[in-house]
Structure formats: structure tokens, C-alpha cells
Amino acid sequence: MSFRFNFGLGADGECVAGALGAADLGAEPSASSDDGNTHGAPYERVPLAVPCVSSIVVDAIYYKDRRLWKRQLDDVRFQLAQQDAMDGSGGGAVQQAMATDSSAADVVKGVYEGGLKTWECSMDLLGHLVEHGDELFPQSAAPRVLELGCGTGLPSVHILTSVPGASVCVQDYNRDVLELVTIPNILANTALAPGDAAAGDTMHAVDGTETCEIDIDHRRTRVLFGDDVDGAIGHRELPELSGEEALEADGRILQALDASKRCECVAGDWASVEAAMREQGRAHTFDLILTSETIYDTASYSRLHSLLACLLAKPAPGSSPSLPPPMILVAAKSIYFGLTGSVLSFKQFVRTRGVFDVTNVWESGGSMGREILRMTWRD
């Protein structure tokens, strides 16, 4: 492949070079997914909102001639600490898990499903989208894309920022994950993308990795008062925006964001997502469904398959042969050691259902193999 990623396994525990095994985690790894627990989180739509912090720290990911920004996990921890949510006494599932379990940044089964991480197979999926963009997204296409178990959501961010006609829906088990990493990543690559020095951002490089602290407060003051921020608010005893001003500034930032009209965020387990989508009349409305690291447990196959069969669009009669058919891309490790799932068992499950054709479109090779599967409607 002709892309490169400028980060790996960091001191903060960020894992992209290889997922930890069950013995390392003390729990089952689920990557940036949910396992469709029947007792899991209810469906809810999460609004696209500017993070309620003064700044966020992001790392650069380079491929070809483009760049994506991804929020640092340490910056998430800092935000939670600033919000006094790290004592385990309040906040959502992510805050409580990170406060009470040293391995919670990886997974807490049925509570937090690993969405703060950027997992290895998610990067494989991103690479596949980059390499095959011309085939998957021809210029005449306006694909409707769903990413299940999105976590940091980098495949969706890539599509949102590189395919002008695309609309994207990102789903994760935890609302907290969407608010802490997915939405900040979307905004860091659109409305809050690092700019020149006048934007107040701080750029630096560590070990060859480009990092930026995005000054959100500066963006807020600039959108309200123009470029002469210091002159506009310097006369105040406390040169800070009031709560009302910050809300108004956030609204203006999002109003200028075209991506907000093309991006939807939903939280909840797979069963509740399927039920809500059916109730909303949205069955068979997504042209492309993406998911990575979600087939580690055979017990979840039925719920995942049901959701995919519900939401994947049907081929349109008389559709142009130049457009790709509705499809699902599943990125996963060939074998999840110590767990029940594997690529082979998932392929066998799909074939026995007789709904989809499933084929391999990419394999990493090696002893710790990773694969990407392509699923399309069976004739």
C-alpha cells in the first residue's frame, strides 16, 4: 500500500499496531464495536457538537497526499479529569470504567466496548478505502455510508472529507465514545481543522509524528469578533467568553460546516439500532456498511447479520453498471485467540444463512493474519 500512519503503540496505551489478547486485557477484546448485547445500551441520536473544552490535542495520520487528524487518548483522559469525572462517582460508562479499572481503556465487557482506541483492523479498512476509492466512490456516486462500532471513526472521517456527495452515519455502543473521540475527530478534520498560526493552534512534532493542539476558545472568539480577538475582548476584566457567547460561537461553527448536514451519530447496541431504524422507515437505506473488529464472538453473529440484512440497500433496478453494488466491508483478525470468533467461522455463518455472498478482498498474510471481507446480496 502507498499510505503510511505516523503513530503506533504509545505510552498512553493507544493500540494500532496490534490488538491485545484476552489475557492482556483481562476481558474480551471488542475493538471499537459493541457485541449487540440484548441487555445493552438503548438507541439514541447524539448531536454533532463542539467539545465543551478550551482545546483538543490531535495527531496526524498521513496517507498519499492527504492527512487526517485523530484525538489523543491522553487528551481524553485530561478532559475527564478536568470534568471531575475520574473518581468513578459520576459520568457515563466510559468515565466510570476508566476510573475503576486499569484495563478499562481497552474493554469492559457489556459496559464499554473499546471505542476510544484506534484498532489495527480499523486501519486496514481505512487503507482499503484509500486504495480503492475510485472503484468504491465514482464521481457520480452519492453513497450513504454506515460504520458500525465506529470508535474513533477514521474510515468514516476519510469518506466524509474525500467524497463530497457522501452521507455518513457512525454508530458506537457508548454515547461517551461518540462525544469524546468520534465527533472531535470529525470536527478536527472539518470545522476545527488545524490552520495557520493566526488560528491560535500549536503545532509540533515528536518522534516524527505531527501533533497539534487545536485552540477551540480562539476559534470561538474569532467567529464572534473577527480576527482582532485581543482588541475585541481585551477590555474585559476577565477576557473570556460567557457561557451564552460560547454556545452562540459553537452554533456558528457548526452552521458553517457542510459536513453537519451529511453526518449522523447514533449510540446503542445492535438490537436497539435495528429496531429504531425499522421504526424510522430506514431499512435498506445504506449503500456501504463498514465494520471492524466486531466478529470476535460467535454469540454476536446472529444480531450483527440481522442488522446488516436490515440496513444494506437493495440493488436498484436498472442501476448503472459503473456504480458499485451495495456492499458490506468487514475487517477482522483471522483468528481471535482464546475467543470463539474468527474470519472462517463468520464466513461459514454468513453462507449458511444464504442471504449474502462473502469473499475476501484483502489479506495481510503472516502468522497473525488480518483480512477484509466483502459481502453483497446473493442473487
Beta strands, then each sheet from edge to edge (+ up, - down):
strand 1: 44-45
strand 2: 55-63
strand 3: 66-71
strand 4: 144-148
strand 5: 167-172
strand 6: 202-206
strand 7: 209-215
strand 8: 263-267
strand 9: 288-292
strand 10: 327-333
strand 11: 356-363
strand 12: 370-377
sheet 1: 1+ 8- 5- 4- 9- 10- 12+ 11-
sheet 2: 3+ 2- 7+ 6-
end
